[in-house]
Amino acid sequence: MTETLLVAAGVYASTNFDDIFLTMAFFSDARLDARAVVIGKFAGIAALTLVSAAAAACTLAVPPEWVALLGVVPLALGVKA
């Protein structure tokens, strides 16, 4: 369990480290209004939360053997991009 917590903390920290630099870049751009940056951050977090909740709901409706296939969607999006 300790290993899982350490991995989770590391993933969380690395994700937020990247996010801090992107947020600083948006705030440093004179063409962008600070209010738009903050609203965009909240809208993005809300969208991610809704998509995650929908994916969690799908795992309840899908047979457990098929749940692993949900990982194919982000993989396909990454390969296509």
PyMOL commands that set and color helices and strands:
alter all, ss='L'
color gray80, all
select helices_A, chain A and resi 2-28+34-61+64-80
alter helices_A, ss='H'
color red, helices_A
deselect
rebuild
show_as cartoon
